[in-house]
Amino acid sequence: MTELGSRLRSGDRRALAQAITLAESTRSEHRLQAEALLVELLPFTGGSQRVALSGPPGAGKSSLVDALGAQAIARGKRVAVLAIDPASLETGGSLLGDAVRMQQLAAVEQAFVRASSNAGTLGGTAPATREAILLCEAAGFELVLIETVGVGQAEQAVRDVCDTLLVLTLAGGGDEVQALKRGLLEVADAVLVNKTDGAGEASALAFAAELGSALALLRPRSEPHVAAVSALSGLGVVELLAWLDARYRAEQGSGQLAARRQRQLERAFRTAISRELLEHARSEPRARELLPELQRAVADGRLLPTAAARQLATSLFGAEA
């Protein structure tokens, strides 16, 4: 095993951070090094529970991650947090808005908190989130919490990197029918009404009950778990962790977990093919010459996007599809 791989496997958090930085790099030589490292570490991956938290900005995702992670650590688990922040307009890097709110996890050795820029991509995750999860697993972390950017319906893409998707909402953000229009609620495994504390506790509990009834009508075959929680008071956090553990064990035993991860890998492969073909098109001389012309033709309405893509493919592979 390479020196970096050995350090990572021994629990060296600096080595884990270095490995994730390597995976996030856009330089081709770094990507090759990251791929070689991941191949080396693959036998040690797959053993964590992968949980994503999504929802609108201000819903309290960071605070709940902190509280949930602290409870998991109190029960003997090692917890990794991948906090996806919006990219800085100045540097393109992470704005670090989420990680600074995780005061409990930042203070313990059993936790690893990594803030990563979404690099301007949609979907709520970063380009190398999948690789970062595998590296955290190889480093021995048993629970990986992925906190998305918080941009709305586009975040459904996070479904392809997690086992369980938690969607946070708040009471007072519109009635339950309006809330159902958010596309995330159609794919969530659990919907949590957060900040159920203080003067708003009664209204939050009532909203959670109404939301549960509405979701039961919308998704009768895959009704999500609905609960009221508070990172501030701890309300529902222990129960949420127990529900996550029970769901994870049940899916492991039934084979659902393995089947879901296999489907995720298949989709990741298709996405990687698209990305690599586009990069190849930008570097291949014939396609590089044709690409700007096709882009102008599409933008001017002279050529359909599908026809332009077919022409580009023909220039790359030399035969009409």
Disulfide bonds with the S-S distance in Angstrom:
none
